[in-house]
Amino acid sequence: MLSFDDFLSGKKAICVVGLGYVGLPLALLLSKKFNVIGFDINDRRIKELKKSIDTTGEFLTEELNNSSVQFTSDEKFIKKASLIIVAVPTPVDKIKNPDLSFVKSASHRVGRNLQRDSLVVYESTVWPGLTEEICVPILEKESGLKWKKDFNVGYSPERVNPGDKEHTIDKIVKVVAGDTEQTTDLIAKIYGAVIEAGVYRASNIKTAEAAKVIENIQRDLNIALMNELAIVFHKLGIDTKEVLEAASTKWNFLRFEPGLVGGHCIGVDPYYLTHKAQQVGYTPQVILAGRGINEYIPRFIAEETVKLMIKNDKKVNKGRILILGFTFKENISDVRNTKVYELYKELKEYNIDIHIYDPRANKEEVKAYYGIDLIDDIGRKKFYDALIIAVKHKEFIENFTLPFLKSLCKEPLIVVDIKGILNKKEVEKQGGIYWTL
Ligand SMILES: NC(=O)c1ccc[n+]([C@@H]2O[C@H](COP(=O)([O-])OP(=O)(O)OC[C@H]3O[C@@H](n4cnc5c(N)ncnc54)[C@H](O)[C@@H]3O)[C@@H](O)[C@H]2O)c1
C-alpha cells in the first residue's frame, strides 16, 4: 500500500503526464515538497523546459531555474513513479464531439509503464464516468494489472485560470476523489501538502468529474444570457453596459459580461456533458442553446461592423479593418479555439482586407494553425476603414489612446470595442462612431 510518508521522504516519485497550462504549474508546485518527474510527448516542449523556457508565458526563466522537476519525453520514466497525474488536452473535434485521442493515448502510455501498487489521477476535464469507463480499461489492458487490486485511480479537476496572477493553483481549493476511501485519503494528503487553499473530498470520481464540467457550463450559460441580451438591446437601441450597471445594484443580480467565448475550457467542456447526456437518452436544451448563442456572436459582431461601415460610406468590398487582439482572452498568449478567428472568417466573406495585431500571440503559431500573418506595425496613418478591439490586453488599455486610434482610421473613426475598453462618450465627442457588445 502506498503511504504519504514515502512520497514526502522522496522514496516514491510523482510523474505529471502532459506539461501544458495545467500540468506544468502542477508539476512545479508539487516539486516544492515531492520528487517529481514531468513527462510530455512533445520533445520540443521538454527541450525548452530543460532550458527553463516556458512558451505558454506562465513562468519566468528564474522560476523554472529553481525547480527540481525532472523533465523528460521518455515514457519509460513513468515507471519510476508511484503516483501518475494525467493532464492532457480534452478538446472537441470539428463537429463538436469530444476528442478523446489525447486522454486515450496518455492512458496507453501510462498503462504500459504502470507498476503494481501505483495510483493514477486524472486532471483532464471529462464527462462524469469517463475515467472509470474509458481510462481504467485501457490501463488494465496495457499493464495486465487489475484495477483496485493492483492499482488505483482518482480524479482531481484542475481549476487554474491561465494569465491570472491572483488565483494561482495553490490558492484554489482542489476537489479530490478516489476509487476507495484510502485512495481519496492519499490524494487529499498529497494535494493538501501543496495547495494552500485546501482540498475538498468529493464522494466519488463521477461527482468530481461532474463538478468540474458544470463549473464551466454555468459560466458559459451566464455569458450566453448576456450575449442574448446584448443582441436584443442592440435592436432596442439600449446600451447593454448601462443596463448591466443599473441591474447590478440589486443584491442578488449576478454580474457577467457579454463577449466572445473561446479557448479550450468554457466553450468546449459543455459538449462533454451534452455528449454524455445524449448517450443516455436526454438532449440537453438549455446548455446547447447557450452554446448556440455564444457560437453565433462572432457573426453578429461581423454583421454589425459591416452595417456601420455601409452607413458611414466606408468601402466594404476591399475595405480595410484592423483587429486588435487575437488570443482567446486577455493577457495570455493562448490562441487555441480563439473566436477572433471566427470573426475574421465572417468578415472575410465580405472580401474585407483584414490586418490583425496582437503583442502576446506567437506569430509562428498563428501562421501554423490559422494561416494568418499577424502584423508587427500598426502605425499606418488613415489606413483603415474600421477598427475592432477584440481582446482586452493590458497593452491596449495602457497604450492605445483615442488620438492614436483615430490616427489609424479614415474619417470617421469606426471603432468596434467588443469588451468596452474605450469611453463611448469620448469617442463620440471626437466625431467617432462607437459600437460595443
Ligand atoms: N488551460 C486551462 O485553463 C485549463 C483549466 C482547467 C482544466 N483544464 C483541462 O486540463 C487539461 C489539460 O489542458 P491544458 O490547457 O493544460 O492543455 P495543453 O494543451 O496546454 O497541454 C497539454 C500537454 O499535454 C501534452 N500531451 C498530449 N498528449 C500527451 C500524451 N499522450 N502523453 C503526454 N503528454 C501529452 C501536450 O504535448 C501538451 O504539452 C484539459 O482537459 C483541459 O480541459 C485546462
Ligand as a Chemical Component Dictionary entry (heavy atoms), coordinates in Angstrom:
data_LIG
# 
_chem_comp.id                   LIG 
_chem_comp.type                 NON-POLYMER 
_chem_comp.pdbx_formal_charge   0 
_chem_comp.three_letter_code    LIG 
# 
loop_
_chem_comp_atom.comp_id 
_chem_comp_atom.atom_id 
_chem_comp_atom.alt_atom_id 
_chem_comp_atom.type_symbol 
_chem_comp_atom.charge 
_chem_comp_atom.model_Cartn_x 
_chem_comp_atom.model_Cartn_y 
_chem_comp_atom.model_Cartn_z 
_chem_comp_atom.pdbx_ordinal 
LIG N1  N1  N 0  -5.876 25.550 -19.601 1  
LIG C1  C1  C 0  -6.804 25.750 -18.702 2  
LIG O1  O1  O 0  -7.147 26.879 -18.372 3  
LIG C2  C2  C 0  -7.476 24.595 -18.020 4  
LIG C3  C3  C 0  -8.101 24.807 -16.792 5  
LIG C4  C4  C 0  -8.711 23.752 -16.163 6  
LIG C5  C5  C 0  -8.710 22.496 -16.755 7  
LIG N2  N2  N 1  -8.106 22.314 -17.980 8  
LIG C6  C6  C 0  -8.125 20.971 -18.547 9  
LIG O2  O2  O 0  -6.855 20.394 -18.319 10 
LIG C7  C7  C 0  -6.492 19.547 -19.405 11 
LIG C8  C8  C 0  -5.175 19.972 -19.995 12 
LIG O3  O3  O 0  -5.305 21.270 -20.545 13 
LIG P1  P1  P 0  -4.083 22.202 -20.878 14 
LIG O4  O4  O 0  -4.650 23.559 -21.129 15 
LIG O5  O5  O -1 -3.003 22.056 -19.872 16 
LIG O6  O6  O 0  -3.592 21.557 -22.244 17 
LIG P2  P2  P 0  -2.254 21.920 -23.045 18 
LIG O7  O7  O 0  -2.558 21.694 -24.462 19 
LIG O8  O8  O 0  -1.741 23.257 -22.596 20 
LIG O9  O9  O 0  -1.189 20.871 -22.551 21 
LIG C9  C9  C 0  -1.288 19.545 -22.709 22 
LIG C10 C10 C 0  0.101  18.948 -22.831 23 
LIG O10 O10 O 0  -0.087 17.550 -22.921 24 
LIG C11 C11 C 0  0.828  17.028 -23.844 25 
LIG N3  N3  N 0  0.333  15.741 -24.314 26 
LIG C12 C12 C 0  -0.632 15.474 -25.220 27 
LIG N4  N4  N 0  -0.817 14.159 -25.339 28 
LIG C13 C13 C 0  0.038  13.563 -24.481 29 
LIG C14 C14 C 0  0.333  12.227 -24.157 30 
LIG N5  N5  N 0  -0.311 11.222 -24.719 31 
LIG N6  N6  N 0  1.272  11.981 -23.226 32 
LIG C15 C15 C 0  1.941  13.004 -22.648 33 
LIG N7  N7  N 0  1.717  14.297 -22.917 34 
LIG C16 C16 C 0  0.781  14.573 -23.834 35 
LIG C17 C17 C 0  0.931  18.091 -24.907 36 
LIG O11 O11 O 0  2.127  17.983 -25.639 37 
LIG C18 C18 C 0  0.845  19.376 -24.079 38 
LIG O12 O12 O 0  2.120  19.855 -23.722 39 
LIG C19 C19 C 0  -7.659 19.621 -20.387 40 
LIG O13 O13 O 0  -8.542 18.568 -20.131 41 
LIG C20 C20 C 0  -8.326 20.939 -20.041 42 
LIG O14 O14 O 0  -9.687 20.933 -20.366 43 
LIG C21 C21 C 0  -7.473 23.337 -18.596 44 
# 
loop_
_chem_comp_bond.comp_id 
_chem_comp_bond.atom_id_1 
_chem_comp_bond.atom_id_2 
_chem_comp_bond.value_order 
_chem_comp_bond.pdbx_ordinal 
LIG N1  C1  SING 1  
LIG C1  O1  DOUB 2  
LIG C1  C2  SING 3  
LIG C2  C3  SING 4  
LIG C2  C21 DOUB 5  
LIG C3  C4  DOUB 6  
LIG C4  C5  SING 7  
LIG C5  N2  DOUB 8  
LIG N2  C6  SING 9  
LIG N2  C21 SING 10 
LIG C6  O2  SING 11 
LIG C6  C20 SING 12 
LIG O2  C7  SING 13 
LIG C7  C8  SING 14 
LIG C7  C19 SING 15 
LIG C8  O3  SING 16 
LIG O3  P1  SING 17 
LIG P1  O4  DOUB 18 
LIG P1  O5  SING 19 
LIG P1  O6  SING 20 
LIG O6  P2  SING 21 
LIG P2  O7  DOUB 22 
LIG P2  O8  SING 23 
LIG P2  O9  SING 24 
LIG O9  C9  SING 25 
LIG C9  C10 SING 26 
LIG C10 O10 SING 27 
LIG C10 C18 SING 28 
LIG O10 C11 SING 29 
LIG C11 N3  SING 30 
LIG C11 C17 SING 31 
LIG N3  C12 SING 32 
LIG N3  C16 SING 33 
LIG C12 N4  DOUB 34 
LIG N4  C13 SING 35 
LIG C13 C14 SING 36 
LIG C13 C16 DOUB 37 
LIG C14 N5  SING 38 
LIG C14 N6  DOUB 39 
LIG N6  C15 SING 40 
LIG C15 N7  DOUB 41 
LIG N7  C16 SING 42 
LIG C17 O11 SING 43 
LIG C17 C18 SING 44 
LIG C18 O12 SING 45 
LIG C19 O13 SING 46 
LIG C19 C20 SING 47 
LIG C20 O14 SING 48 
# 
